[in-house]
């Protein structure tokens, strides 16, 4: 097996929780205060000149603010960077007509003031793997003397040894709702398996089926989004009944919704990679969705319809692709992102491009070669052909029946796995 250096995040408990929790609380509250100040600043700038400051501009402006020095300078920079990213995400939804999207909110002060995550970069921590300890820096405002710091004794899973990793890039102190825990972001050398084969598969990510797969040897698969849509509907109703969208109850509901979505993405990406191993796939071609919010004809914001816009922006497409890439690399499978331009309009058998061929959301009919296909699978096959062209486009006699009758896999909540539709128990 070959070896490769990749990024991994390991979670660790804090053994001396009672001795360090007060200091970590102070940093967590300080991070929330700085977020609130940054939130107020961005709001004023937006109201005045209709502009969202970048995180470096926000950092430069707030360096002189007294709360900035409650944290190590790199930790304060990270808080403002996350805030700027959240505002840019909101603005992207706003441009696409999502009128229900709200900008990032304030983090309350008082008894329900949340403890924000604190990120320590290279200059803000010192790791001692011999005694399983990590020293975390305080900001100058919270130090009792110049060398004051927080010394956390940590415990990782039995199979994790931080002394063997290439390097630790960041340490994050995360409040779980009950106690603090540490997340170590590391560079790790892993063994990479030989490629399971030379075949290819195309993956189309969409607004009805989360993923449609078209394999080189002829069959196809669909992974409907029904599970996530049910979660979105359920949690949106629960959160709407909360007195305040920033309340502790709403925060817990949002965290639970996010955790369920993350589990779904982990399970789906793992399942797809295993399917690729079983089918001898060495290359996964996945649609690059960086331009999905723009219309192909005029480059302006694309209108997906009221529900389409909401669904589209509720998905973490990038998150899923990242999980797919790192799970695939351990199996020796490469993931290539390719442009989705024209993949939904073009016939994967004869390459004719015509908007009218997509007669409805789930059906694609070509008036040139009479191909009938599931529309999402047709898009997936076009994506696959961008890395491995099919003879069908050059006059081959490849049958297209498989395009119209894909296998369907659903997420079974009882087993927590993806199974063929007829085997789902819940």
Order of alpha helices (4+ residues) and beta strands (2+ residues): beta-alpha-alpha-alpha-beta-beta-beta-beta-beta-beta-beta-beta-beta-alpha-alpha-beta-alpha-alpha-beta-beta-beta-alpha-alpha-beta-beta
